Amino acid sequence: MRTYRFLLAGILPALFLGGVAAAQDVPLDLEVGYRFTEVTGNDEMFKNQIDEESGFQIRSLSYGLGDIRGTNALDHFRIDAADLGIGPNGMLRLEAGRTGYWKLNAAYRHTENYSNYPTVANPFLPGVLDSQHRYDRERDTVDVDLELLPGKAVRPLLGYSYSKYSGPGMTTYHVGQDEFALNHALSDKENEFRVGVAFDAGPVSGQVLQGWRQFRGSETTSLAPGAGNGNNPGTILNVPITLSSQSRTAKTDVDTPVTSAVVTGKLGSAVRLTANYVRADADTEDSQSESLAGSLISYQLLNYYKTLAETSSATSNALYWRGGIRADLHLAKGFDLSAGYNRRSRELDGYALITDLYGGLMTFPQIDPADVTTIVESRTRMEREEDMYDVRMSIKPSGPFSFRIGYAVNDADITVVNDPSEVVVSGGQGGTFARKVGTLDAGVLFSHSNLTLGVDYVVQDADNAVVRTDFIDRNRLRLRGTWAPAKWFRIGATAENVDTTNDNGGYEFDGSWNTYAGDLEVTPWQFLSFRFGLGRFEGDTTMPYRVPQTWGTATSAYTERGNSWEGGVTVNVKPLLFTALVRSFENTGSYAYDLVKARLRAQLDFSKALGLALEWDMDDYNEKGMSYGSAMDYKADRYGVYLRVHP
């Protein structure tokens, strides 16, 4: 219903303006109708990947009044919408204004996020495919920007943004030496107000904005029905581990003033200087209360316990700022140079106090001691500063060749101070680290007649790795080319190789990715065109990791071998427009599957103002070699009937 309210809020002003400016040329393009969805097989996998359900839908809407001279309030208006109604994504955009007085841009977006993948399902319940880490949530965002006195030397700016992300879910919780499934509800809201000014004083222009961002989040959990025995049924020293109730409420408040500025100055026609600055200072307060009851055990306390009441409060301050300057120089015809410097800084300082009260304690020898309270107080701090330099040059002499080359440096200093009470790995997790990454980027382009060939090469090297996924060396080579000897024929191809390595002791990360693609377009007649494409993807990564149960080492290896092809045809014989497309993707790597997608669309215009569109979409998904077998397969057919209005 929220989507329809926003839709009506945008359409009603348009209808009103249409009545005011009836004598004007009103471009309108509307496609509205109903989609029917049929799914055979695993409906959950379909919702994870596509989630296009049956229902009413505004496929597209464009409506604009470009010159409304009969009104005093505004002289231009435009509204655009796409996929509003049923479906995982929707958009509504509004532009309006009066020349020289005001200009308004507003946008609304709706997205639905669904996740219930069996790969993270409960491994101790064979045949149960519902994941214990799943969610069904929606996000709605609104952005409004108003510019006063557009086109003037000084222009006031006003803005507002709103975002809401909420919905139910499920998660797991480890307590008392077992893991239990919990119902999880989330509600996050964010508001931001902005005010500023834009200016244009001859060779100098820019804008300054001050914003105030407010985030309010809440989470609640409770024991899922039937989950009291946990994921590991059994006993410890002949005592069953169970949970009879659990309840947790967490609230997070974040207030962040944000300042941003950008100024551009021109020195003649050859030099342009641009300076930018952003600063955000977030203050966070987090509170949490929890209570649970059952038959549980704590190895740290060497006791069984029946109840646990926990309260925690935390505060943190996150200061982030970045600033930089860039110079763009036009030295001669076909010869441009650009150089820049940026500094980024982030500081995070946090404090937390956690109090746990264990009730109904009993020692292993079945002796009842008093209740036990534990208190954990910790302070942590992290600082990260990055200096980034880059210089780039492009040369385009007369002739078919053009060249570009650039070099960039990212020099980072990182300091982490962990409270010893939070460190669980011997040796600590804090320290001072430095990492410097150099990037050389070069390219050559050849363009002559109907042939275009390009080569891009990027080589990166680092002097240190801070986290296990950091690279020491990374190279990327990309080749691309197109040939169009006639208007009715075009062929193109690309190839890319990326190699990433970190052979330092303890890291030993190695990755290689290769991508190949080609496409062919043929239009023998104006009313008929064909398209065909082929692709292949190869990926291999290996990295050592610790086995949690034994603390020994093993190697994580991930492989992908993907082959794809697609073919399509378009027939445009007015008043009929027909398109057909088939795509196939096969992966024979670590997660083997086949996916075939097909689409048909027939569009018939009965008149210049009215038409009908029929659509059919099909997705056929099959997993191969997975432990779940065909239980994850599905085939989804969607049929759409849409009325087209385009006077």
Disulfide bonds with the S-S distance in Angstrom:
none
